Amino acid sequence: PMRNCLLLGSCAVSFCLGSIISLGLFPAWQQRNCWRPASQAYLPHVELQQPLQPGPQSVKKQPRSSGDPLWSRVRIFCWVVTSPENHASKAYHVKSTWLSRCNGYTFMSTVSDPSLPSVALDVPEGRANLWKKTTAALSYLQRSGLLAKYDFFLKADDDTYVVIDNLRSLLADADPDEPLYSGRRFRPFVRQGYMSGGAGYVLSRAAVRKFVDLGLPSRDSACSGQFISEDVNLGSCMNMLGVRVLNSLDSLGRERFHPFQPEQHLPPGGIPPGNWLRRYNYYPLREGPECCSDTSISFHYVTPRQMYVLDFLIYSLKRPSREPHCSNRNSSMAPNSTHSTADRSDETVKLRWH
């Protein structure tokens, strides 16, 4: 009997010590292994209720009042293709500049990174696997329920700069429940053309749904990834599925999506005579200032430094406009008067910053 009592006592002590040790070590294990209860599961995308003021992530971003009346009517979810080695060197700077003007966003990668955040797609990395990454990304958009929350879905690279306000204007009269597809239109390989991947392309939610539900399960070669380039493969499948191309040219026939940097498109002769863009562009290529719409949407091959420069020039730089105050103007002054503005003491010049 005494031996049984000692045995039971030692078991009780061992149980108590084990409970204390496990309770003490469990929080450390939980933190080290990034364990989270199901109720606190990591959400690998951001859904904004109002636009944020872009800026460095080290600074707490404050909500800004959107001057864009289309913010809540044209809901755009942006997904940016990146890779683990580019999270800090490129993706961070995309997030710090234009990305927060989307209604929601995420980065499509192969490693989860809560600081961006990014989706860990189960595909190999590398240019040869971009088509697999695109199909996995579009499947994620539907699987995660985002098609019910957003109207249009923009794909961009981590070296693409996008003016989201201009994209909303382009899509203002488009029906998100009609299968639509828009971007920089290229000519070869696909009958209706296809959209440049680097310049970014946008799909309506109906187009995403049609691709995932009908395109991916299809045995049609048009959706099988038969081409080397991801953007050609998507265009081939969109063409087969009957997804309509939404013209992205402005009213003067100028391009809005650009596959190169601004300094390559804008100067006359910036695109060399033998450059592939001259053969691929769906419409006759324009050079100089006529190359680019004043409501341009995107530029590609933009460095992180250029991201901040473009963001400042587009959204922060102000210039004064001088407007004569007509009520104080001397009506007797002839239009061809030689008096300088400084001599016109009866004329008030009003400066307005815009």
MOKALIN-V678556 format. One record per residue. N is the residue number from 1. RES is the residue in one letter. PSI is psi in degrees with one decimal (* if undefined). Layout:
n/res/psi
N/RES/PSI
N/RES/PSI
This chain:
n/res/psi
1/P/-41.4
2/M/-38.4
3/R/-38.7
4/N/-40.4
5/C/-42.8
6/L/-39.6
7/L/-45.4
8/L/-39.5
9/G/-43.1
10/S/-35.7
11/C/-42.0
12/A/-43.1
13/V/-43.3
14/S/-41.3
15/F/-44.3
16/C/-44.7
17/L/-41.1
18/G/-39.9
19/S/-43.1
20/I/-44.9
21/I/-44.5
22/S/-38.0
23/L/-34.7
24/G/-36.2
25/L/-24.6
26/F/-44.3
27/P/-39.1
28/A/-42.5
29/W/-41.0
30/Q/-44.1
31/Q/-40.8
32/R/-35.8
33/N/12.1
34/C/35.9
35/W/139.3
36/R/138.3
37/P/155.7
38/A/-31.9
39/S/-15.6
40/Q/33.7
41/A/143.9
42/Y/126.6
43/L/112.3
44/P/27.6
45/H/163.1
46/V/133.1
47/E/112.4
48/L/134.1
49/Q/-21.2
50/Q/154.7
51/P/147.8
52/L/153.2
53/Q/114.2
54/P/151.2
55/G/176.1
56/P/143.5
57/Q/-17.6
58/S/-16.9
59/V/131.7
60/K/120.4
61/K/135.8
62/Q/143.0
63/P/142.0
64/R/147.2
65/S/123.2
66/S/125.9
67/G/-1.5
68/D/110.3
69/P/-11.9
70/L/-3.0
71/W/-49.6
72/S/-12.3
73/R/-32.9
74/V/93.5
75/R/114.9
76/I/126.3
77/F/126.6
78/C/129.3
79/W/124.3
80/V/124.5
81/V/127.3
82/T/-176.5
83/S/159.6
84/P/-38.3
85/E/-13.1
86/N/0.8
87/H/-50.4
88/A/-35.4
89/S/-25.1
90/K/-52.7
91/A/-39.7
92/Y/-41.3
93/H/-28.3
94/V/-45.6
95/K/-33.3
96/S/-7.6
97/T/-97.4
98/W/-20.0
99/L/-33.4
100/S/-1.4
101/R/-8.9
102/C/160.1
103/N/-24.6
104/G/160.4
105/Y/163.1
106/T/168.2
107/F/133.3
108/M/110.6
109/S/-164.8
110/T/4.1
111/V/134.0
112/S/131.9
113/D/97.7
114/P/-22.1
115/S/-17.8
116/L/-59.8
117/P/168.9
118/S/153.2
119/V/131.0
120/A/93.8
121/L/141.0
122/D/65.7
123/V/156.7
124/P/152.5
125/E/165.9
126/G/151.2
127/R/-33.1
128/A/-15.1
129/N/16.1
130/L/-34.9
131/W/-41.1
132/K/-38.9
133/K/-39.4
134/T/-45.6
135/T/-38.2
136/A/-38.1
137/A/-45.8
138/L/-35.5
139/S/-39.5
140/Y/-41.3
141/L/-41.6
142/Q/-43.7
143/R/-32.3
144/S/1.7
145/G/13.1
146/L/-21.4
147/L/-24.2
148/A/-14.5
149/K/-20.9
150/Y/158.1
151/D/-41.6
152/F/152.7
153/F/115.2
154/L/128.0
155/K/131.7
156/A/157.4
157/D/169.7
158/D/6.2
159/D/29.3
160/T/132.7
161/Y/132.9
162/V/133.0
163/V/94.3
164/I/-34.9
165/D/-40.5
166/N/-32.7
167/L/-41.0
168/R/-39.5
169/S/-40.7
170/L/-37.4
171/L/2.6
172/A/-37.1
173/D/7.3
174/A/147.7
175/D/114.3
176/P/-17.2
177/D/7.6
178/E/134.6
179/P/109.6
180/L/156.6
181/Y/127.8
182/S/156.9
183/G/-154.2
184/R/113.3
185/R/126.1
186/F/157.4
187/R/-48.1
188/P/164.7
189/F/-35.2
190/V/135.7
191/R/-47.7
192/Q/4.7
193/G/172.4
194/Y/165.1
195/M/134.8
196/S/130.7
197/G/-38.5
198/G/-38.0
199/A/-12.2
200/G/145.0
201/Y/159.1
202/V/138.1
203/L/139.3
204/S/161.6
205/R/-31.4
206/A/-34.8
207/A/-41.8
208/V/-45.5
209/R/-41.8
210/K/-39.2
211/F/-46.9
212/V/-41.9
213/D/-34.7
214/L/-37.5
215/G/-51.1
216/L/-42.5
217/P/-13.5
218/S/146.3
219/R/5.7
220/D/136.1
221/S/-22.6
222/A/-24.3
223/C/15.1
224/S/-3.0
225/G/39.4
226/Q/-19.5
227/F/161.6
228/I/-40.5
229/S/136.9
230/E/-42.1
231/D/-33.7
232/V/-41.8
233/N/-44.2
234/L/-43.7
235/G/-37.9
236/S/-42.7
237/C/-40.8
238/M/-39.9
239/N/-44.9
240/M/-36.9
241/L/-6.7
242/G/25.7
243/V/124.7
244/R/141.2
245/V/127.6
246/L/117.3
247/N/128.2
248/S/2.4
249/L/150.9
250/D/-176.5
251/S/-17.6
252/L/9.1
253/G/17.9
254/R/150.0
255/E/147.7
256/R/-30.8
257/F/133.1
258/H/127.5
259/P/-5.0
260/F/-179.6
261/Q/158.2
262/P/-39.9
263/E/-10.7
264/Q/-31.5
265/H/-40.3
266/L/-42.6
267/P/141.4
268/P/132.6
269/G/9.5
270/G/-27.5
271/I/109.3
272/P/155.1
273/P/-38.9
274/G/9.0
275/N/143.1
276/W/-26.9
277/L/-32.2
278/R/-31.7
279/R/-33.6
280/Y/-30.8
281/N/135.9
282/Y/-36.1
283/Y/158.9
284/P/131.3
285/L/129.4
286/R/149.4
287/E/166.6
288/G/-157.3
289/P/-24.3
290/E/-2.1
291/C/-30.7
292/C/132.8
293/S/149.8
294/D/1.6
295/T/40.7
296/S/151.5
297/I/-39.0
298/S/155.5
299/F/144.9
300/H/167.1
301/Y/36.6
302/V/126.2
303/T/161.9
304/P/-40.5
305/R/-42.5
306/Q/-29.0
307/M/-46.6
308/Y/-36.1
309/V/-48.1
310/L/-42.3
311/D/-41.5
312/F/-46.8
313/L/-36.5
314/I/-41.3
315/Y/-18.4
316/S/-31.5
317/L/129.2
318/K/153.1
319/R/146.3
320/P/141.1
321/S/130.6
322/R/119.4
323/E/117.4
324/P/136.9
325/H/98.9
326/C/-32.2
327/S/-24.1
328/N/1.2
329/R/138.1
330/N/108.7
331/S/-17.0
332/S/-7.2
333/M/125.8
334/A/147.8
335/P/-31.0
336/N/24.3
337/S/144.6
338/T/0.4
339/H/138.3
340/S/164.0
341/T/-35.8
342/A/-27.3
343/D/-12.5
344/R/80.5
345/S/-18.1
346/D/4.8
347/E/128.5
348/T/127.6
349/V/119.9
350/K/129.2
351/L/133.1
352/R/128.1
353/W/133.8
354/H/*
